[in-house]
Amino acid sequence: MFAALNAAQTDGIRYAWCLLPDGEAFVALVQVDDGVENPLPGLPEFRELQEGIEGSFAEPPNSWPLTVIGSYRLL
């Protein structure tokens, strides 16, 4: 995913994966600038990633919109 985003030189998006302390669970963070359409669903690599991890969840993934109330060079 990161190589695909880098190759596409996609502007207006920030994307990160974080490993939780249990060493198994991940959190994906995505920020898309106002007025920019999320480019992830249009990337073949994103669709491949979604298909590849689909059966590996202990529980269904959750998605929540977040409101950034403060950030220093992160979001």
Backbone bond lengths (Angstrom), bond angles and torsions (degrees), N, CA, C in turn:
res aa  C-N    CA-C-N  psi(-1)  N-CA   C-N-CA  omega(-1)  CA-C   N-CA-C  phi
1 M - - - 1.440 - - 1.519 110.75 -
2 F 1.313 115.92 -46.25 1.458 118.52 -176.65 1.520 111.06 -66.19
3 A 1.326 117.31 -38.76 1.462 120.39 176.93 1.528 110.58 -65.03
4 A 1.332 117.02 -39.10 1.468 120.96 179.62 1.525 110.61 -65.66
5 L 1.325 117.16 -43.54 1.460 119.96 177.95 1.521 110.92 -64.43
6 N 1.331 116.42 -41.12 1.456 120.51 179.14 1.531 110.84 -64.19
7 A 1.323 116.56 -42.92 1.465 120.43 179.82 1.523 111.45 -65.46
8 A 1.330 116.55 -37.32 1.466 120.92 -179.64 1.520 112.14 -75.81
9 Q 1.352 116.53 -16.28 1.465 121.24 -177.31 1.524 110.57 49.90
10 T 1.318 114.83 47.51 1.459 121.98 -177.18 1.522 110.63 -72.46
11 D 1.324 116.38 123.37 1.460 121.77 177.95 1.517 110.26 -92.52
12 G 1.315 115.80 155.76 1.457 121.15 173.32 1.507 114.97 82.49
13 I 1.329 117.24 13.62 1.458 120.13 179.28 1.521 108.83 -138.75
14 R 1.311 114.28 143.19 1.459 122.15 170.86 1.520 106.37 -126.55
15 Y 1.337 116.38 139.46 1.457 121.23 -169.84 1.515 108.43 -144.53
16 A 1.321 116.93 132.40 1.465 121.00 179.10 1.519 109.92 -149.18
17 W 1.318 115.40 150.05 1.460 122.65 170.59 1.510 106.99 -116.99
18 C 1.327 116.32 137.39 1.461 121.75 179.38 1.524 108.56 -126.80
19 L 1.329 115.85 135.90 1.451 121.79 177.04 1.520 108.43 -91.33
20 L 1.332 116.52 130.13 1.456 121.24 179.52 1.530 110.22 -79.83
21 P 1.327 117.61 163.59 1.459 121.23 -175.34 1.527 115.36 -57.69
22 D 1.326 118.36 -22.49 1.467 119.09 179.43 1.531 112.14 -71.59
23 G 1.314 117.42 -9.06 1.456 122.05 178.23 1.507 114.78 76.38
24 E 1.319 117.28 4.26 1.463 121.36 -177.84 1.516 113.77 -125.67
25 A 1.314 116.82 -33.91 1.470 121.23 -176.07 1.527 110.29 -91.68
26 F 1.323 114.37 143.98 1.452 121.74 179.63 1.517 110.39 -120.16
27 V 1.304 115.02 154.47 1.458 122.49 170.04 1.524 106.49 -124.78
28 A 1.310 116.38 127.21 1.460 120.87 175.41 1.514 107.57 -102.29
29 L 1.321 116.17 131.60 1.461 122.08 177.64 1.522 108.30 -112.84
30 V 1.310 115.49 129.77 1.459 121.11 178.75 1.514 108.05 -131.84
31 Q 1.314 116.84 127.80 1.458 120.70 172.37 1.514 107.56 -123.62
32 V 1.322 115.26 126.13 1.455 122.01 177.76 1.521 107.04 -117.29
33 D 1.326 115.97 127.33 1.456 120.79 -179.12 1.524 111.27 -61.27
34 D 1.325 115.58 150.80 1.459 120.85 175.54 1.529 109.33 -55.99
35 G 1.314 115.85 136.44 1.459 121.30 178.31 1.520 114.14 83.30
36 V 1.337 117.51 -1.45 1.466 121.36 179.27 1.527 108.23 -108.03
37 E 1.314 116.37 131.50 1.464 120.44 176.76 1.527 108.67 -78.68
38 N 1.320 116.48 137.51 1.459 121.26 179.97 1.534 109.19 -59.52
39 P 1.338 117.69 116.99 1.454 120.01 -177.59 1.535 113.88 -82.36
40 L 1.324 118.50 -11.87 1.467 120.83 -174.15 1.530 113.39 -56.76
41 P 1.341 119.78 -49.38 1.470 118.78 -177.65 1.527 113.43 -60.65
42 G 1.321 117.74 -20.66 1.463 120.88 179.51 1.517 114.25 -84.50
43 L 1.324 117.54 -8.09 1.461 120.39 -179.26 1.529 110.37 -89.86
44 P 1.335 118.35 126.62 1.463 120.31 177.61 1.529 111.75 -56.73
45 E 1.317 117.15 -35.39 1.463 120.83 -179.85 1.527 111.79 -64.28
46 F 1.315 117.45 -34.20 1.464 121.31 177.47 1.525 110.13 -66.82
47 R 1.326 115.95 -44.86 1.466 119.59 179.06 1.530 110.38 -63.87
48 E 1.327 117.48 -40.05 1.465 120.71 177.00 1.527 111.02 -63.42
49 L 1.318 117.09 -41.31 1.461 121.32 178.01 1.524 110.07 -61.46
50 Q 1.319 117.23 -46.53 1.463 121.61 179.77 1.528 110.82 -59.42
51 E 1.322 116.87 -44.41 1.467 120.97 179.94 1.527 110.84 -67.59
52 G 1.324 117.27 -37.34 1.458 121.72 -176.36 1.513 114.20 -70.96
53 I 1.323 117.45 -30.06 1.464 120.02 -177.60 1.525 113.26 -100.59
54 E 1.324 115.71 -2.88 1.464 120.67 -173.59 1.523 113.38 -53.58
55 G 1.309 119.79 -42.72 1.449 121.54 -175.54 1.519 114.39 -90.09
56 S 1.321 117.97 5.51 1.462 120.00 -173.76 1.525 114.17 -101.93
57 F 1.308 117.35 9.28 1.461 120.65 -177.24 1.526 111.56 -87.66
58 A 1.322 116.73 134.94 1.461 121.27 173.05 1.520 109.64 -73.75
59 E 1.311 116.19 -28.77 1.462 122.63 175.88 1.518 107.27 -145.93
60 P 1.319 118.10 160.08 1.463 119.86 -178.30 1.535 111.26 -59.27
61 P 1.337 116.92 142.59 1.468 119.06 178.05 1.523 110.77 -68.15
62 N 1.303 115.08 152.68 1.460 121.81 177.21 1.514 109.08 -114.66
63 S 1.293 115.22 153.16 1.464 121.07 176.71 1.520 107.88 -135.58
64 W 1.330 116.25 125.54 1.451 121.00 178.86 1.514 109.69 -130.51
65 P 1.323 117.23 133.80 1.462 118.55 171.88 1.525 108.56 -73.79
66 L 1.304 116.50 139.18 1.456 121.76 178.51 1.515 109.58 -114.73
67 T 1.303 116.46 149.44 1.455 122.06 172.64 1.516 107.14 -109.03
68 V 1.332 115.85 115.45 1.461 120.07 179.39 1.525 108.12 -72.83
69 I 1.323 115.97 122.47 1.462 119.96 178.57 1.521 111.96 -107.43
70 G 1.309 115.70 -4.81 1.456 121.19 175.84 1.512 108.99 -178.21
71 S 1.302 116.91 143.70 1.462 121.60 179.78 1.510 108.58 -161.96
72 Y 1.295 116.67 142.33 1.450 121.03 172.89 1.525 107.52 -118.45
73 R 1.306 115.69 98.32 1.469 123.37 177.13 1.523 114.05 60.64
74 L 1.314 117.73 21.05 1.471 119.53 177.40 1.519 110.57 -107.87
75 L 1.309 117.20 -58.65 1.469 121.19 -178.26 1.510 109.88 -121.63
